[in-house]
């Protein structure tokens, strides 16, 4: 789970996707809401999946049970994010 401090870190951490939407001449420019929302959700999702797979040593079924997601939903997320659960197996 992500706490307030972790969420704040996500909101304050620029990534490559959002940097491209900000004019380089104005570092104080506001990113459009939907762009920023997508960036934060993507970052959260990747971090969350990473933590799940570390805890379960790459066991997708166990990770799905812990997260409350169906195994199929988690597998779709892994595919969309190009995350290989084999990299977490020991």
Order of alpha helices (4+ residues) and beta strands (2+ residues): alpha-alpha-alpha-alpha-alpha
